[in-house]
Each structure stands twice: as C-alpha cells, then as structure tokens.
Amino acid sequence: MPKVEILNRPDGQFGAYAIYCSGCKSYHAFDERWTFNGDFEKPTFTPSMLVNQHRPESRCHSFVTDGKIQFLSDCFHDLAGQTLELEDIE
C-alpha cells in the first residue's frame, strides 16, 4: 500500500503530496519546496517538515526517510522522539 497521496488542485494540476501523521492524526502536505524521492511505499522528503512552527501547543516537526517518520523532540504529541513506519493511505 502507498504511504503517499497526490493532492491535485481544483484545476486538476499537481498541488502537493500528503502523508498521514500518526502523531497529529491528520495529513501533512509536501509541495514543491521539498525534494521527494518518488517512492510511494518508502518515501523520503527533504528537508524536515515543521507544522505550526510558532504554536508550541500544536507543533509537529519530523523527518520522513525511507518510509519512516522520525518525530523530533519539539513535537507537542506523545510520539515526540520516536521513529515509526508511515501509515498506509487507502
């Protein structure tokens, strides 16, 4: 099963890639600002993803490498400091 979903804009053009974040229990989108290795089952995006940078109560900071998500210590959720397999996107 793929770990990455393609998000198209309303006009049908590419918009971004999305992964499911098990810490936030929501999707995080990677657009053209990130480099993607093109592997939908073992994705790598660089650089890191920082969501809600200025809101520590909901900040999520992670690296996605070879199909795993590494949650950095500045995440708000209980998965901070852990590395897990990305969840499948159905």
N, C-alpha and C positions, 0 to 999 in steps of 0.2 A: 504494500500500500504506500502511496506517496505521503510525504511529510510536508510538502509544499503545495500551495494552491495559487493559481494565477488569478489575479483580480483585474478584470478589464474595466475600462471607463465606460460610461453610458454609450459612447460612440463606437464601442467595440475594440478600440485600441488598447494596447497593454497599459496597465496602470501600476501594478506592483505585484510582488509575491507575498504570500502570507504563510505564517506558521502558527500553530496553536501553542500558546504559552500556558503550561500546566500550573505555573505559579500564580498568574493573574486570572486564569480561567477565561481567557479571551484571546483574540488573534492579534498578532503584531505584524505589521506590513513593512517590507523592504522594497524600496523603489530604486531608481537608477543611481542613487547616491552610494549604494552598496555594490560590492562585487559578489556575484553568485557563481558557484562552480558548475551550475547547470544540472546537478544531480538531484532529482526529486525524492529519492529514497535516502540518500546520505548527504544532505545539503550542507554547504559551508557558505556563510555570508561574512564578509569583512567590510568595514571594521565592526566593532561591537554595536549592539542595539541598546539605546538608552531611552526609555519611555518615562515621561513625566519627570524630567531632569530636575525641575525646580519645586517639585512637590514630594518631599520625602515620604509622606504617608501613603503614596501610591507609586513610588519609583520602582522600575524594574530595569535592571542592567544585566545584559547577558552576551555571551558569545555563542554562535551556532557553528559547530565544526563537526564534519563527518556524521551528521545525523543526530548529534547530541547538543543539548543546550546546557551551557555552564552558567549558572546564576551567580553573579558576583555578590560580594558581601554587603553592598549598598542597596540591595533589593528590600522592599517592605515586607514581602511574604515569607512564609515558613521555609521555602526552598532555597533561600539565600545561602550561598556557599556550597551548594550541591550541583552535581552534573548528572543529567538524566537523558535517556533516549527521548527524542521528539515523539509526540503522539501522531498517529496516522490521521490524515484528513480524509474523510469519506466523501 
